[in-house]
Amino acid sequence: NGSQNQKPQSGTDNGNQNQKPQPDSTSIKPYIKDDSGKEGWDVIKPQLEEAKAGDTVTVAMNGTTVVPKDVIDSIKGKDTTLVLDMGNGLSWKIYGKDITDAAGDIDFDVTVGADAGKSIPVDVINNVTGERSSMNLTLAYDGEFGFTATLTVNMESKNAGLYANLFYYNEQTGE
């Protein structure tokens, strides 16, 4: 009859041909958002160097977290903003004119939620928050960046109009 029965292929794409394949850890590269084909720091750095005054370059970190010092240095003193989209509603914004001295390669990883608060005793959290809800976050990097970096965290629409307070917990002192 001319038609062939084909056995469905096993796999995880569920028929979505537009989904990016999940790369293995050795091939994960950041890429410039909305600029197809521009991936990897060796391609992103020249884009930053060529950015015009007032430009914002948004980099989807794509699971990577470390930004090389030379990439940060490429916007030092310039009227250029680098936005690192970490995924999950987290992003870092770095303005070139705020960079005084990049400390080196910087890990911008942020852990949010229950995993972020494992080192903070529950009684300390309850003492600070009282009856209010709280959210823990932990930065992978410990120390001075050598510039001001603004971290944006999506707090969900249910928290619209509310204030958020940021507290620092020192594991060594327990305060």
N, C-alpha and C positions, 0 to 999 in steps of 0.2 A: 504493500500500500504506500510505500515511499516515506512514511513517517518512522522515526526512530524513537524508541523509549530510552530516555536517558535517566540514569540513576542520579539523584541529587548528590552533589558533592558535599562531603563533610567539611566543616569549617566554621568560623565564627563571624563571617561577614553578614550573615542573615540577608543576603541579597543586596546589601547597600554597596554599590560599586563606587560611590563618591567618598567613602570613608578612607582616610589615610591609613595605610598599614601601620601597625605598631612596630616601630623599629626596635632592634635589640640595643642593649645599652652602649655598644660601641659605635653605633651610627646615629645616636640622638644628637641633633644640632639645633641651636637656636636659629630663628629665621626672622626676617623683616616682615611684619604683618602687612598684608595686602600687596606684597611685591613678590610674585611667584619666582621661584628659582634662586632667590637671594638668601642663602643659608650658610651658617658657619661664621665664626668670628673673623676669619680671613677675608670674607666678603662684606661683612657688616661694618668692620672698621673703616674701609675706604668710603662707604656711604656716609658714615658719621663725619669723616674728615671733609667731605664735599658738601655737607649740609649748609644751607644758606642761613643767614641770621634769622632767628625766630622760628626755625624749623624744629619739629618734634619728630623723632624717629622712634617708633614703637617696635620692640623686639619681642616676639613670642618665644619664651625660653624653652618651650617644648620638652619640659622635664629636666633640663639642665639648670644648675643654680649658680655656678661659678662664672664670674666675669673677669677676664684677664685685665691686668693693670694697664696694658697698652691700649685697650679699648676705652677704658675710662679716661686715660690721658688724651685720647684723640679729640675729646670735646672740652678739655681743660681750658678755661678762660674764654670760651666761645658762647655766643648767644644761641645755644642749641640745647634742647632737652632730650634726654634719653629716657624712655619708659621701658621698663622690664616687666612684661606681662608674665607673671609666674603661673597663671591659671587659677582656677577656683576662686575668682574674685579678688586675687591679691596682685598688687603691682607696686613697683618701686619707681619713683621719678627722681632723676638726677639732672640738675641744671648745670651746664658747663661752667658758668661764671662762679658757681659756688664751690668748685673743686680747687682746694688749696694744695693738697698733696695726697694723691691716691696711695693708700697703704700697701698696695700689692694686689694680687689676685684676691677677689672678695667673693665669699660664698653668701649669696643673698637668700638662701633657703629660709623659709618661714614655716613652722609647724603650728597648726591651729587646731584647737579642740582638746579632747581628752588626752591625746598623746603629748601635747605641749605642756601639760601641767603635772606630769608625773613626779617632778622633783619638788613641787610645792605641796606641803602638807595641807590636808583638807581644812584643818582648824584655822590655818593662816588665811586661806581663801575665804572661809565663812566669816572670820573676824573683819576682813576688809569689805566684803560685799553685803553682809547682813542678809536681808531677805531678797535682795536684788539678784537678777540673773548675772552670770559672768561667762566670760570666754577667755580661755588661756591661749597665749601665743608665745612661741619661743623662736628666737633668731639663731641661726647656725653660727653666725659670725660673732665673735666676742672681741670688742676693741673699737678703736677709732677708725672711721672710714677715711677721714681726710677730706671730707666734704659733707654737706647736708644732703641726706636722701630722705624723701618722703614716702612712707609706706601707706598704701591705701588698702583697706580691708572692707569687703562687702559685708555689711552688718544686717542685711535682709530688710525688706520693706516693713516688717512688723516693728522694727526699731526706728522708723522714720520719726524725726522730731525729737528724739531722745539724745541725751548727752552720753558720751563714752569717756571714761576716765582710764588712764593708763598707769599701772603701778609696776614697779620693778621689784623682783624678788632676787635677793643675793643668796645663792646656795651656801656659800661659806659662812655667812653670819646668821642665816636663818631669818633674815628680816626682809 
